[in-house]
Every structure is written in structure tokens, then in C-alpha cells.
Amino acid sequence: MSKIGIALLGCGTVGGGTAKILTQDIESICKRSGLDLELSYVVDVNFSHAESIGIPSNLFETDYQKVLKDPLVKIVVELVGGTTIAKSFVEQALKSGKHVVTANKALLAIYGKELFALARANDVTIGFEASCAGGIPIIKALTEGLIANRIDALFGIVNGTCNFILSEMTQKGQSYEEALKEAQELGLAEADPTLDVSGMDSAHKIAIMGALSFAGSVELDQIPVEGIDNLDLLDLKVGTELGYIMKLIAVAQRMENGISFRVRPAFIGKNHPLAWIKGPFNAVSVYGSSVGHTLYYGRGAGASPTASAVASDIVSVASGVSDIVFNQYNFWPDLTDKAVQLPNSEIKSRYYLRFNIADKVGAVAQITTILGNNGISISSALQKELTETSKQEYAVPLVMTTHLAKEEDVTKAIALINASDVTLANTICISIVDEHPETIS
Ligand code: HSE
């Protein structure tokens, strides 16, 4: 059996974790897979992290062109991140006839279609298990395990940073800023957490998983995305009183006229299958036509969990499993039509609404009239007397939850309420996500 050389691009957190697995555990991986794998190069411009974790210095290489010319190297593992240099590195590898393994969700969510086509044109494959939900083998589940199913919906908690922050806010009553600071101190959030807290990282992941699940290419910029950075602790507290937990949920859901993709903070009931996912953990709920509900849970970030997924891709690519799946199956974004992506106005949900109204006669009547005129039915209402302290911060908060309503109607009603003379600050609207119905009895 011929030796399969691996070149690792980027030796940061995940790169370091992968280099460790490919040096320390290579014997057992080869024994288990029956492959002769070898880490041939670690390519970077700075090797201080690689040195600090004991990666042998004879593997260090700064000249990527030399690596591309080495016929022993069959697989290039891109762990540089971002969409500029990483894209060029991946394109060069594919054009040089090397298979690519990557954890880069942004790259695939934006350029996946063209990169898959480029791989196909050069008779190589791209492995990307590590791009979604870290160590959870969700890509294999969607592309192989659930192949017999029409996928009806995916609901994911796919950003550990956000889930940690929301868990801390809910459990410890911390403000968003306090919880973010704690996440950064624990190394669970980047120094610049924008991609995570804005919801974009989750959007990248649901775009990738959704394209495979629904066999259609996905336009990332058509996914409505809301992050957690504008949340008010008050709503998490009131939500808890009402029996709900706040989560950043990435959704891809089959509807009558197309697929609804969205990323947003939402309330879920305490008994919802995703309610117990706490701290930095990830989970993806997938509903298939034959299998019903399946749930995938694990660590969605970090050096060794993500490296576990990278190593799994290396084995799949080296053994030819990836090659078969990539060339035989027809659900890849470069082979399918565009998915019909529905705007949020089309979805129906229950909603949590917090009105900030003047404490005067007829204010509540005015609100309920506007809701009623727009066909929105109220399922609960809560108004508390304010303490002196909270009075300084808020107008009277009136919280209502609705029965199932069309988002378009809710948006229209909120605009009218916000423009009315009883509203002192804009209305907060958070959707309540119920468990997806099981089709299997
Ligand atoms: N930063 C991500 C998270 C992991 O916090 O889950 C990589 O996408």
C-alpha cells in the first residue's frame, strides 16, 4: 500500500490539534483504517504554537509551492481560516490534483459551489466534516446516514460561543457584556467575537448543512440573520418566568413553497429537545421522513474536537469513501439547482412581544386592537408593577405571547404599535420555536 502524505496549512488552535492527532495517534488511525498515512508538512509563517505543543520541527515548511510539487502529498488540510488566502490555497491545491480537507465554513458557505466544481474538474474531492458543529459527524449523517430520507427540517445550536453566553445570562443573570467577557477570559470567544455573536457563523453552517439536506444551492446573503448582541437580559428573565429558554437557533425547514432558512435568537420551551444544550456545546436536530427525529450532540469548537472531524475526513478521503460520495451522489451544490429560499415574512410562529408603553388609560386596549386587526391572537399577557429602579430604565413592560401568526402580520402590527402614541420604546419581538412535529408514530 502506498504512503499518503498530508500537508497541514495553518497551525493555530485547530491546526495544532490536528497536527497533534496526526503525530501522536497516527499509528492507531492507520491500524484502524488500514491506511498508510503520514503528516508530511506543517505549513505556516510562524511555528511558535507548533513548537509549544511539541510538533517535530522537521515538518515545518514555509514554501507552499514546494508542498504542492511534492507527489507524496495527496491531501492538503486547510486550517488557515478566512476567505482570502484560504481560498487561494484551496484553489491551488485542487488545481495541483490534491484532495482538500477544510474546517472553513465561511469559505464553503460563500464559495462552496465553485470550489466543488473545481474539485470535480480536477478529479479530486473536498472533505468538510469539521466545518459544521466541530466534532459532531453531522455532514456524514446528512450525506450518508440519512440518505433514505426526505429531510424536513434542521434546527441547530451551532455556535458554542453564543450558547455559552446565553447559558450564562440565563443561569447567572449576567448581562450580555459580562457573559461575553467571561467567555473571552475562558478562551471560548474570540477577541473579536463579531462573526459568532452576529449569527453569521451559524448562518455559514446552516447554509452548508441546508444545501446538502435539501439538495439545492443556498445564497448566504438571502438567509435572514439576527445575532445575540442586542438582547436584553430582561427578556431572558421574563422568558424564564414564562417557561422558555433563549437559544440562538439556525433553522432550515421545508415549507410548502420552498425552504425557510433563518438564524435568530428564539425562545424554546423547557421540554424542547434542544433546551438542555448548555454552555459551549452544539446540537443539531434533524427530522427525516422515515427516521423521524434524530439529535446530534457534542463539542462544536476547540482544538481536539474539531481535529477529530478533520482526521475523519482525512481517512474518508484517503480511503476513497469521500470520492464515491462526491462523485456518485447528486446533492452537491455544484450539481443542483438553487434552493427556493423563503423570506421570513412567509413563516408562521408563535411570538413573545414586549411592548414598552406609557402607563395611561386605554394603552393596553390600543395594543390589543392593533394585534386583533392584524389577525394576531394573544395566548398570554403579563404586566408587572415596576420597582423604582426599573422605572428609570423602562417604560411599563407589557409582555404578550401569541398563538401561531404569520411573521408578515406581526411585523405590520409592530410597526403600527411602534408608531402609536402609547409606545415609548420599540417593541421587542422574539419568536417561540415549538418542537417540529414528528411524522413517525
Ligand atoms: N467560533 C465557533 C463557536 C466555532 O463558537 O462555536 C467555529 O465555528
Residues whose N, C-alpha, C, O or C-beta is under 5 A from the ligand:
A	BS01	HSE	V158 N159 G160 T161 L188 D196 D201 G300 A301
